[in-house]
Amino acid sequence: MSKTYETGHAKNLANFNSLISFCEGYGSAYNPAALALQLSSLQTQAVDAQSAYEEAKKKQLAFNKVVDERMIAFAPLRSLSQRMLAALAASGCSSETLEGAKTINRKIQGRRKKNIAAEVSEPTDDPTEGNKPAKSISASQQSYDNLSASFSAFIELLVGQIEYQPNETELQTTSLSSYLETLKAANKAVIDVYTLWSNTRINRNKVMYAKGTGMVDIAQLVKNYVKSVFGNGSPEYKQVSPLEIKKVPK
């Protein structure tokens, strides 16, 4: 989420509150017939919009937190996979088994067989794989779901090998399985919190930008009313007309 994107919402809120303040200053001269333009309605809308905005920001911060936690959880995966492969090679397993393990490891590392050039991209922070495009399309299946799936397949391969009996605790299949559950939990947390964040953004956008009832349309109606009361060239209209309250691009 860009800073410009979030700054746009905050600026809209600030300008909407300035619009209300100017209207309050006009005293009894500000007396619209439309209920939505009356000061009490504008004040309620400002409070609701501020609340919706702050709730979306809170959920965004929570989302950023679990994304960071997921990145930390997945950070050791590639080096661990390399160690698993080396331990399997040292166990004296068959060449066919080792080749299968190498294939899985390449998926985890983000490489194709025989060093075929591939642009490797970091997994997107968006669990839907659509809100934040990756820097490039990777041939090596870099999404967190696929990393977890590849790691799970690697563990299953090791479990089936009698020769694989490392003394190192972190390379033993029970430890690897426990780590896999940690990865799954970290990824699920991101998906769950993203859902909450997405829902609060939907609510924020409805409150602030819904056609006909959102701040953008209401503010324009208020400006038109002020123009109708005081005139196009009036100081009052010159106060409110420059206040930009516009829909923030998605």
C-alpha positions, 0 to 999 in steps of 0.5 A: 500500500503506497503512502500516497494512497493512504495520504489521499484518504487523510487529506480528504478527511481533513478537507471535509472537516474544513468544509464543515468548519466553514459552514458552521462559521456561516451561522444561520445563513447556512440552512440547506433543506436537504437533510444530508447537507445539514450540519448535524448530518455532515458532522455525523458523516465526518465521525463515521468516515474517520472511524472507518479510516482508522479501523482500516489503518489498524487492520493494515498495521496488523496485516503488515505485522503478520507479513513480517512474521511470515517473512521471518518464519520462511527466512531459514527455509532455503538454507535448510532445504540445502542442508536436507539435500546434503544430508540425504546425499550423505545417507547413501540413498539411491540416485533416483531418490537423490534426483527427486530431492534435487528437483524439489530443492530447485523449486524451493531455491527458485531455480530450474534444472541445468541452470536455465535462466529464470527471473526470481521474484520475492513472494507477494505480500498479498495472499491472493497473488493479485493485489501486489504484483511480483517483480517478475514471473518466476518459473520456480513457483515462489509463492508461499503456498508453493514453498510450503507444498514443496517443503512438505513434499521434501519431508514426505520423501525423507520420511520414506527413506530408511537411510535418512537418519541424521543425528542433527535434531533440526534435520530430523523429520519430526523437527522438519514437520514441526517447522512445516506447521509453523510455516503453514500457521504463518501463512494462514495468519496472513490470509486471515488478517488480509481478509479482515483488512480487505473488509475494513477497506471496503467499509471505509470506501463505502463510507467515504466514497459511495456514489451519492452518499459519500464524502465526495458527492456530499462535499460537491453538493455543499459547495453548490449550496454555498454558491447558491446562497452567497454567489459564485464570486463570494468570499464564502464560496472562495473558501470552500471551492478549493477544498479537494475531496476526491475519490482515491484511486484503488 
